[in-house]
């Protein structure tokens, strides 16, 4: 049973590392796209849930002006 748990733990650590690397690549691509699209974005800020909520709130405020 100990070997089984150790194998599962090792596999989980490897999968977590791969997932973090993939997420970092995706985040880098999103930031690069944001830099190319507009000067109004904040490419130096990390893309976090708080940042996305802030951007969503900004869009809601902007578009509610026209309703």
DSSP file (Angstrom, degrees, kcal/mol; ACC not computed):
  #  RESIDUE AA STRUCTURE BP1 BP2  ACC     N-H-->O    O-->H-N    N-H-->O    O-->H-N    TCO  KAPPA ALPHA  PHI   PSI    X-CA   Y-CA   Z-CA
    1    1 A X     >        0   0    0      0, 0.0     4,-2.2     0, 0.0     5,-0.2   0.000 360.0 360.0 360.0 -36.9    0.0    0.0    0.0
    2    2 A X  H  >  +     0   0    0      1,-0.2     4,-2.3     2,-0.2     5,-0.2   0.909 360.0  49.0 -62.7 -42.5    2.9    2.4    0.8
    3    3 A X  H  > S+     0   0    0      2,-0.2     4,-2.6     1,-0.2    -1,-0.2   0.890 109.2  53.4 -63.8 -38.9    4.4    2.0   -2.7
    4    4 A X  H  > S+     0   0    0      2,-0.2     4,-2.4     1,-0.2    -2,-0.2   0.928 110.6  46.1 -61.4 -46.4    1.0    2.6   -4.3
    5    5 A X  H  X S+     0   0    0     -4,-2.2     4,-2.6     1,-0.2    -1,-0.2   0.894 111.9  51.7 -64.6 -39.5    0.6    5.9   -2.4
    6    6 A X  H  X S+     0   0    0     -4,-2.3     4,-2.5     2,-0.2    -2,-0.2   0.916 110.5  48.4 -64.1 -42.3    4.1    6.9   -3.2
    7    7 A X  H  X S+     0   0    0     -4,-2.6     4,-2.4     2,-0.2    -2,-0.2   0.913 112.6  48.1 -63.2 -42.8    3.5    6.3   -6.9
    8    8 A X  H  X S+     0   0    0     -4,-2.4     4,-2.5     2,-0.2    -2,-0.2   0.910 111.7  50.2 -64.5 -40.9    0.3    8.2   -6.9
    9    9 A X  H  X S+     0   0    0     -4,-2.6     4,-2.5     2,-0.2    -2,-0.2   0.934 111.2  48.5 -62.8 -46.3    2.0   11.1   -5.0
   10   10 A X  H  X S+     0   0    0     -4,-2.5     4,-2.2     1,-0.2    -2,-0.2   0.915 112.6  48.2 -60.6 -44.2    4.8   11.2   -7.5
   11   11 A X  H  X S+     0   0    0     -4,-2.4     4,-2.5     1,-0.2    -1,-0.2   0.901 110.8  51.3 -63.8 -40.5    2.4   11.2  -10.4
   12   12 A X  H  X S+     0   0    0     -4,-2.5     4,-2.5     2,-0.2    -2,-0.2   0.907 109.2  50.4 -64.1 -41.8    0.3   13.9   -8.8
   13   13 A X  H  X S+     0   0    0     -4,-2.5     4,-2.1     2,-0.2    -1,-0.2   0.913 111.9  48.0 -63.2 -42.6    3.4   16.1   -8.3
   14   14 A X  H  X S+     0   0    0     -4,-2.2     4,-2.3     2,-0.2    -2,-0.2   0.910 112.4  48.7 -63.7 -42.8    4.4   15.6  -12.0
   15   15 A X  H  X S+     0   0    0     -4,-2.5     4,-2.5     1,-0.2    -2,-0.2   0.896 110.6  50.8 -65.5 -39.7    0.8   16.4  -13.2
   16   16 A X  H  X S+     0   0    0     -4,-2.5     4,-2.4     2,-0.2    -1,-0.2   0.899 110.1  50.3 -64.7 -40.4    0.7   19.6  -11.0
   17   17 A X  H  X S+     0   0    0     -4,-2.1     4,-2.2     2,-0.2    -2,-0.2   0.933 111.9  47.1 -63.0 -45.9    4.0   20.7  -12.4
   18   18 A X  H  X S+     0   0    0     -4,-2.3     4,-2.4     1,-0.2    -2,-0.2   0.897 111.7  51.1 -62.5 -40.9    2.9   20.2  -16.0
   19   19 A X  H  X S+     0   0    0     -4,-2.5     4,-2.5     1,-0.2    -1,-0.2   0.903 110.0  49.4 -64.4 -41.2   -0.4   22.0  -15.3
   20   20 A X  H  X S+     0   0    0     -4,-2.4     4,-2.2     2,-0.2    -1,-0.2   0.894 111.2  49.6 -65.2 -39.5    1.4   25.0  -13.8
   21   21 A X  H  X S+     0   0    0     -4,-2.2     4,-2.0     2,-0.2    -2,-0.2   0.912 111.8  48.4 -64.9 -42.1    3.7   25.2  -16.8
   22   22 A X  H  X S+     0   0    0     -4,-2.4     4,-2.4     2,-0.2    -2,-0.2   0.919 111.4  49.9 -63.5 -44.0    0.8   25.0  -19.2
   23   23 A X  H  X S+     0   0    0     -4,-2.5     4,-2.7     1,-0.2    -1,-0.2   0.892 109.0  52.4 -62.5 -39.3   -1.1   27.7  -17.3
   24   24 A X  H  X S+     0   0    0     -4,-2.2     4,-2.3     2,-0.2    -1,-0.2   0.893 109.7  49.1 -63.5 -39.4    2.0   29.9  -17.4
   25   25 A X  H  X S+     0   0    0     -4,-2.0     4,-2.1     2,-0.2    -2,-0.2   0.916 112.0  48.0 -65.6 -43.0    2.2   29.5  -21.2
   26   26 A X  H  X S+     0   0    0     -4,-2.4     4,-2.5     2,-0.2    -2,-0.2   0.929 111.6  49.9 -63.5 -44.9   -1.4   30.4  -21.6
   27   27 A X  H  X S+     0   0    0     -4,-2.7     4,-2.5     1,-0.2    -1,-0.2   0.909 109.7  51.5 -60.7 -42.1   -1.1   33.4  -19.4
   28   28 A X  H  X S+     0   0    0     -4,-2.3     4,-2.3     1,-0.2    -1,-0.2   0.896 110.0  49.4 -62.6 -39.5    2.0   34.6  -21.3
   29   29 A X  H  X S+     0   0    0     -4,-2.1     4,-2.4     2,-0.2    -2,-0.2   0.913 110.7  50.0 -65.6 -42.0    0.0   34.3  -24.6
   30   30 A X  H  X S+     0   0    0     -4,-2.5     4,-2.3     1,-0.2    -2,-0.2   0.923 111.6  48.1 -63.6 -43.5   -2.9   36.2  -23.2
   31   31 A X  H  X S+     0   0    0     -4,-2.5     4,-2.0     1,-0.2    -1,-0.2   0.916 111.0  51.0 -63.2 -42.4   -0.6   39.0  -22.0
   32   32 A X  H  X S+     0   0    0     -4,-2.3     4,-1.7     1,-0.2    -2,-0.2   0.904 110.7  49.0 -62.4 -40.4    1.1   39.1  -25.4
   33   33 A X  H  X S+     0   0    0     -4,-2.4     4,-1.7     1,-0.2    -1,-0.2   0.894 109.7  52.2 -65.2 -38.7   -2.2   39.4  -27.2
   34   34 A X  H  X S+     0   0    0     -4,-2.3     4,-1.4     1,-0.2     7,-0.3   0.863 106.8  52.9 -67.0 -35.0   -3.3   42.2  -24.8
   35   35 A X  H  < S+     0   0    0     -4,-2.0    -1,-0.2     1,-0.2    -2,-0.2   0.899 112.5  44.8 -65.6 -40.2   -0.1   44.1  -25.5
   36   36 A X  H  < S+     0   0    0     -4,-1.7    -2,-0.2    -5,-0.2    -1,-0.2   0.779 111.0  53.6 -76.0 -27.2   -0.7   43.9  -29.3
   37   37 A X  H  < S-     0   0    0     -4,-1.7     2,-0.3     1,-0.2    -2,-0.2   0.914 115.9 -10.1 -79.6 -44.1   -4.4   44.8  -29.2
   38   38 A X    ><  -     0   0    0     -4,-1.4     3,-0.6    -5,-0.1    -1,-0.2  -0.996  43.4-132.2-158.1 152.6   -4.7   48.0  -27.3
   39   39 A X  T 3  S+     0   0    0     -2,-0.3    -1,-0.1     1,-0.2    -4,-0.1   0.516  98.0  75.9 -84.4  -5.4   -2.9   50.5  -25.2
   40   40 A X  T 3  S+     0   0    0      2,-0.1    -1,-0.2    -5,-0.0     2,-0.1   0.540  79.1  88.0 -84.6  -6.1   -5.7   50.6  -22.7
   41   41 A X  S <  S-     0   0    0     -3,-0.6     2,-0.6    -7,-0.3     3,-0.1  -0.360  77.7-126.2 -88.0 171.0   -4.9   47.2  -21.2
   42   42 A X    >   +     0   0    0      1,-0.1     3,-1.5    -2,-0.1    -7,-0.1  -0.734  31.6 170.8-117.7  79.5   -2.5   46.6  -18.3
   43   43 A X  T 3  S+     0   0    0     -2,-0.6    -1,-0.1     1,-0.3    -8,-0.1   0.701  73.3  63.3 -67.8 -18.2    0.0   44.0  -19.6
   44   44 A X  T 3  S+     0   0    0     -3,-0.1     2,-0.3     2,-0.1    -1,-0.3   0.622  86.6  88.5 -82.6 -10.9    2.2   44.3  -16.6
   45   45 A X  S <  S-     0   0    0     -3,-1.5     2,-0.1     1,-0.1    -3,-0.1  -0.670  84.5-114.7 -88.4 140.8   -0.4   43.0  -14.2
   46   46 A X        -     0   0    0     -2,-0.3     2,-1.0     1,-0.1     5,-0.1  -0.441  30.9-114.1 -67.8 146.2   -0.8   39.3  -13.6
   47   47 A X        +     0   0    0     -2,-0.1     2,-0.2    -4,-0.1    -1,-0.1  -0.744  54.5 155.4 -87.1 104.8   -4.0   37.9  -14.8
   48   48 A X     >  -     0   0    0     -2,-1.0     4,-2.3     1,-0.1     5,-0.2  -0.713  59.2-100.3-121.2 172.9   -5.8   36.8  -11.6
   49   49 A X  H  > S+     0   0    0     -2,-0.2     4,-2.5     1,-0.2     5,-0.2   0.907 124.1  52.9 -61.6 -41.1   -9.5   36.3  -10.7
   50   50 A X  H  > S+     0   0    0      1,-0.2     4,-2.4     2,-0.2    -1,-0.2   0.906 108.7  49.9 -61.0 -41.3   -9.5   39.8   -9.0
   51   51 A X  H  > S+     0   0    0      2,-0.2     4,-2.4     1,-0.2    -1,-0.2   0.913 110.9  48.9 -64.0 -42.5   -8.1   41.4  -12.2
   52   52 A X  H  X S+     0   0    0     -4,-2.3     4,-2.4     2,-0.2    -2,-0.2   0.889 110.9  50.2 -65.7 -38.7  -10.7   39.7  -14.4
   53   53 A X  H  X S+     0   0    0     -4,-2.5     4,-2.7     2,-0.2    -1,-0.2   0.914 110.2  51.0 -64.0 -42.1  -13.5   40.8  -12.0
   54   54 A X  H  X S+     0   0    0     -4,-2.4     4,-2.2     1,-0.2    -2,-0.2   0.921 111.1  47.5 -60.4 -44.6  -12.2   44.3  -12.2
   55   55 A X  H  X S+     0   0    0     -4,-2.4     4,-2.1     2,-0.2    -1,-0.2   0.895 111.5  50.9 -64.3 -39.9  -12.1   44.2  -16.0
   56   56 A X  H  X S+     0   0    0     -4,-2.4     4,-2.4     2,-0.2    -2,-0.2   0.926 109.6  49.9 -63.1 -45.2  -15.7   42.8  -16.1
   57   57 A X  H  X S+     0   0    0     -4,-2.7     4,-2.5     1,-0.2    -2,-0.2   0.898 108.9  52.9 -60.9 -40.9  -16.9   45.6  -13.7
   58   58 A X  H  X S+     0   0    0     -4,-2.2     4,-2.2     1,-0.2    -1,-0.2   0.904 109.9  48.3 -60.4 -41.8  -15.3   48.2  -16.0
   59   59 A X  H  X S+     0   0    0     -4,-2.1     4,-2.8     2,-0.2     5,-0.2   0.899 109.7  51.5 -67.3 -40.3  -17.1   46.8  -19.0
   60   60 A X  H  X S+     0   0    0     -4,-2.4     4,-2.0     1,-0.2    -2,-0.2   0.938 111.4  47.7 -61.2 -46.2  -20.4   46.7  -17.2
   61   61 A X  H  X S+     0   0    0     -4,-2.5     4,-0.6     1,-0.2    -2,-0.2   0.905 113.5  48.9 -60.8 -41.1  -20.0   50.4  -16.2
   62   62 A X  H >< S+     0   0    0     -4,-2.2     3,-0.8     1,-0.2     4,-0.3   0.944 115.2  41.4 -64.3 -49.0  -19.0   51.3  -19.8
   63   63 A X  H >< S+     0   0    0     -4,-2.8     3,-1.2     1,-0.2    -1,-0.2   0.731 102.7  66.9 -78.5 -21.1  -21.9   49.6  -21.5
   64   64 A X  H >< S+     0   0    0     -4,-2.0     3,-0.9     1,-0.2    -1,-0.2   0.713  88.2  70.2 -70.7 -17.1  -24.5   50.6  -19.0
   65   65 A X  T << S+     0   0    0     -3,-0.8    -1,-0.2    -4,-0.6    -2,-0.2   0.787 101.0  46.6 -63.7 -26.3  -24.0   54.2  -20.2
   66   66 A X  T <         0   0    0     -3,-1.2    -1,-0.2    -4,-0.3    -2,-0.2   0.349 360.0 360.0-102.3   5.2  -25.6   53.2  -23.5
   67   67 A X    <         0   0    0     -3,-0.9    -1,-0.2    -4,-0.2    -2,-0.1   0.462 360.0 360.0 -92.9 360.0  -28.6   51.3  -22.3
